[in-house]
Amino acid sequence: MATTANPTPGVGFEYPPAEVTWLKRDVLLFARSIGATKEELHFLYELHPDFSVFPTYPVILPFKNNTQEVIDFYAAQKAIQIPGVPAFDATRAVDGQRLVQFLKPLPPTSQGKKFEVRTKVIGVWDKGRPGTVVDTQTDLVEVSTGEVYSRVIGSAFYVGQGGWSGPKGPATVNYPAPKNKKPDVVFEETTSAETALLYRLNGDYNPLHATPGPGVKMGFGGVIIHGLYSFNWACHGLLKALGASDPANIKEYQARFASPVRPGDKLVTSVWRTGEIKDGWEDIRFEVKVEGGKVCLSNGRALMKVVGEAKSKL
């Protein structure tokens, strides 16, 4: 019987489950590093009666794993190759996009429970000269019960590593920002030379965000800030502006990493309420721009319960 080549090489490959751990201290650091303020002590003070983990914290766990020590980022990325596709160079990879589904609140510490991240490949797409996209699904699972606390659908873009005759992949679903409509909320922040140096202490130790060499090699001209910093910072701003900083008021959050952010850039987020509500969750759209420059987070969408009227902050 004749066999045919797998039309979707790499798809279905499951990485070995990886144990992940976190302490209250990790949760506090994460919240502060993405902009939580003293008005939100439930994210910043471990004895607060409503002490909570900021909901996007799970995106850091596949980087941090179960250690409190610094990780060799490149070695960790190279550890396991996806069968059926080329061996991609992790030193020339950037984030593509992330969708996070918040299924169950995380406990403030993993102590007393065992958690794993379970990741499988859901797409490997050859985009030709620009590079290759690898799509994955990562579930944060409590081992004893099998409960999934969060699900992250993400993509990594391996710069300049395409052209291996793989499938080009389907068109992505877009959630464009409304045109010719004033945003309901605007919030902003000026980053500093130390923004990425603080954020990396959460466990994402990619040298691209600390020293100029990798960014020069990749054509960025030097250090760039973690795409996931901008991603988490924007989610914090959304939750504070529309959801009264209550994690229970956000169900889903996503964005596409459209262009790099450099230390010192001013980030400006514009938010639009669509008024489209399903099962109590409103479809919210947003985009983040570098002031005077490009959109850095596009395709921004969240499902939220909006508390009170949104007011513009210009």
Secondary structure as GFF3:
##gff-version 3
##sequence-region A 1 314
A	DSSP	beta_strand	18	20	.	.	.	ID=ss1
A	DSSP	alpha_helix	24	33	.	.	.	ID=ss2
A	DSSP	three_ten_helix	38	40	.	.	.	ID=ss3
A	DSSP	alpha_helix	41	44	.	.	.	ID=ss4
A	DSSP	three_ten_helix	57	60	.	.	.	ID=ss5
A	DSSP	alpha_helix	61	64	.	.	.	ID=ss6
A	DSSP	alpha_helix	73	78	.	.	.	ID=ss7
A	DSSP	three_ten_helix	90	92	.	.	.	ID=ss8
A	DSSP	beta_strand	93	102	.	.	.	ID=ss9
A	DSSP	beta_strand	115	126	.	.	.	ID=ss10
A	DSSP	beta_strand	131	142	.	.	.	ID=ss11
A	DSSP	beta_strand	148	159	.	.	.	ID=ss12
A	DSSP	beta_strand	185	190	.	.	.	ID=ss13
A	DSSP	alpha_helix	195	199	.	.	.	ID=ss14
A	DSSP	three_ten_helix	200	202	.	.	.	ID=ss15
A	DSSP	three_ten_helix	207	209	.	.	.	ID=ss16
A	DSSP	alpha_helix	212	217	.	.	.	ID=ss17
A	DSSP	alpha_helix	227	242	.	.	.	ID=ss18
A	DSSP	three_ten_helix	247	249	.	.	.	ID=ss19
A	DSSP	beta_strand	250	257	.	.	.	ID=ss20
A	DSSP	beta_strand	266	278	.	.	.	ID=ss21
A	DSSP	beta_strand	281	290	.	.	.	ID=ss22
A	DSSP	beta_strand	295	304	.	.	.	ID=ss23
###
